[in-house]
Amino acid sequence: MKKVTFNSDEEVVKTVKMGLEKTGGYCPCRLERTEDNKCMCKEFREQIADPDFEGFCHCMLYYKSK
């Protein structure tokens, strides 16, 4: 069963959430403001669909465990 949680580092979560607020919900780590980069980004949605993937999203906000 896949489980997605916030990063356990509260400072990272706080920083990324502030960035999301400033960008209107787009990944603050990406320059382009496209639907693919809207949080939760397409890249991470595809990664969490992979049953063998375990790890962080690009901006380190979310973590997927197996």
Secondary structure, DSSP 8 states (H G I E B T S, - for coil): --EEEE-S-HHHHHHHHHHHHHHTSB-TT-S---GGGBSS-HHHHHHHHSTT--EE-TTSSEEEE-
